[in-house]
Amino acid sequence: MMRAGTAGWVFAGPALVVIGVFFGLPVLAAFVLSLTDFDIYSLSDIANLRFVGLGNYLGLLQNPLFWKALGNTLYFVVVGVPLSIAVSLAAALLLHSRMARFKPLFRTAYFAPVVTTVVAMAVIWRYLFHTGYGLVNWVLSWVGIDAVDWLGDPKWAMPTIILFAVWKNFGYNMIIFLAGLQSIPEDLYEAARIDGASTARQFRHVTLPMLGPVLLLVSILTLSGYFQLFAEPYVMTQGGPLQSTVSVLYLMYDEGFKWWNLGNASAVAFMLFALMTAVTSAMFWFARRKGAE
């Protein structure tokens, strides 16, 4: 008779093989690639390939464009993640309210942007925020506000992309928050109301603590997605103006598929992976520490 441990490996084996072949090996190959100067000349003749060790990583640290892209990405994450979570939670609270009507309709409407192609939506938003004939500037002109160059001004380009990303993605987190809200026992709210707690105190002392694990999950998912900013600036601004919307992932695309510096592009990818790992690990550490307290 097969032992339980052996049976587990037998059942998990095929899935592990698939993960190893289609994930593990490509990641390993990309890491090896990041240690070389693999470029378009190496594509034509492998003899041109040289091992450079950590040279690509050191070169990135000395590249002003990498730090510019990193700063833009951190700006997008620091502003966009809290805003996206706040909008998602607010929408979930509204849909969870007893006074809400037509809940299925609003759930569908709020979630629709999530399942819509990001490129199509980015093209539409690019026209909405067009300086000359965009709907946004047309509406602002009604109240006497001059036209704003939303996507052509370095000061406004990234906030416009953040606004688009929040609108595009908040429905996904809203569904998760809504599931978390529905799992909170109603008895807790009833006890709080008997004790004279206001709606704000109920939210602070009942809703937020009970949503702790859900908040952590949503924060990590949103953080991971926002660190991988690419499609929005690629479609809406092409990294401009003045490189104000170049993200780390956009830089990786340029290095790998525009300039064919594939070794350098792989190094950019692993630098981004290291940053994301460090940030998410810090979030887990903070969550465990707060739980221990």
C-alpha positions, 0 to 999 in steps of 0.5 A: 500500500502506498504511503501518504507522503508518496501518494502526495508526491505522485499526485503533485508531481505532474503539476510540479513538472509543469511549473518547473518547465514553464516557470522555473526553467525560464526564470533560471534562464532569464537570471543567467541571461542577466549575467551576460551581455546578450544583445542583437550581435549575440543573436546573430552569433552566439560566439559574441556572447560574453559573461559579465557577472554583475556588470549589468546590475552595476550599470543599472545603478549608475544609469540615471534613466533607471533611477528616473524610472524607479522614481516614477514607479514608486510615485505611481505605487505610493499614490495609486495603491492607497487611492485604489484601496480607498476607492475599492473599500468605499464602493464595497461599503456602499454596495454592502449597505442595507440602503443600497438598491440594484446591487447586482447592476452596480456590482456589474457596472463597477467590475466591468472595467476590470474585464475590459482590455486595458489597451482599449480603455487607455486609448479612450482615456487618451482621447478623453484627456486630449488637450484640444478636443477632450471631454474633460477639458470641455467640461472644465471650460464650463466653469471657466478653467483653461485647458490642461495638457493632461498627457503632455505636461510632466506635472499632470501626466502621471496623475492622469495615469494613476487616475486611469489605473484606479478606475480600471482596477478598483472593481477587482478589489471591491469584490474581495472587500465585499466578500470580506464585509459579508463574512463579518458577523452582524452580531458585532455591529449589533453589540456596538450599536447597543454600546452606543457606537456611532457609524464611524466608530463601528467602522474603526473598531469592528469593520477595519479589524475584521477586514485585517487579513483581507486588507493585507491580501488586497494591499499585496495584490494591488502593490504587485500589480502597480509595480508592474506598470507598463500598458498605461504609459505605453499606450497613453504617453509612450513614456513621456513627456520628458520621461515623466511616465517611464516605469521600470517595466517600460524601461525593461521593454525598451532595453529588451525589445527596442534596443535588443539589450536582452541581458540588461533587460533581464537585469532590470526584471530581477531588480524589480523582482527584488524590490517587490520581494523586499516591499511585500516581505516588509508588509508581511513582517509588519502584519505579523508584528501587529497581529502579535501585539 
